[in-house]
Amino acid sequence: MGDIPPQICQLSFLRVLDLANNSLSGTIPKCLNNISAMAGGRSGGHNDVLVAYYDYEPYMESLILNIKGRDSEYKKILRYVRMIDLSSNNLSGSIPFEIFSLLGLQSLNLSHNHLTGMISIEIGGMEYLESLDLSKNNISGEIPQTIANLTFLGVLNLSYNNLSGRIPSGTQIQTFSLLSFFGNAELCGAPLPKNCLGDEEDTQRPTGEGENKEYPEIVWFYIGMGSGFFVGLWGVCGCLFFNKAWRHTYYQYLDDIKDLAYVAIAIKLKWLHQKLGK
């Protein structure tokens, strides 16, 4: 419990910072970018501090880490792992933009805290990032478009925050399920079912050369159908109105139809009455 001491930033060779599931409070130190081992690439170096040589045989350090949502043991490739896991604590304040300058970081998990503020556009420079979990915080603002630059990103969870605006489009962003963005009421766009403002108008408005040609034909079809119905109706009504003989014949025809219908109904009712009487 307590705060994360700023002295931790002096551990320049630190490659794995796992303080998850504690009762840590306060803010995330802004000096984490001083950890030079996380700022570089994936090279393990020749003088590896994870291997200790004893009298008989070398001993290699191993760790069980939760990366990409599952626990795995890292031993031989531990030298290449760069991760920060501060999840499930009581950390508050904004995410320091300095943390996004750790370009060698592969996994960043700050979920289940009380973090606020926005996601920095500098996140687009973390080219080695494979897993990003910022879920269940109070992060607001839009998701920066630069997140689409993270081509190695295989796990993304931004659910249950206060994010808003359109989800950035990119080579991988739309491949994540809606659960990665669920719980952000003001967020819109694929893969969420909620459309952004203007999307419905764009889908209804014809686009492309073929649609622009087809749209006027549909309009003229309905105009022609309406005018034809109008002309035909008034043609019949006009003839009946101005020609007395035709009008008399038409009304006589309607009377005959009425009489035939009356007789047919009466016969049918009598037949049913006899049928039920038996």
Helices and strands as residue ranges (DSSP letters): E 2-3, G 6-10, E 16-18, E 24-26, G 30-34, H 36-39, E 51-53, E 58-60, E 63-67, E 70-74, G 78-80, E 83-85, E 90-94, G 97-101, E 107-109, E 114-116, G 121-125, E 131-133, E 140-142, G 145-149, E 155-157, E 162-166, G 173-175, G 178-180, E 186-188, H 199-204, H 209-242, H 244-277
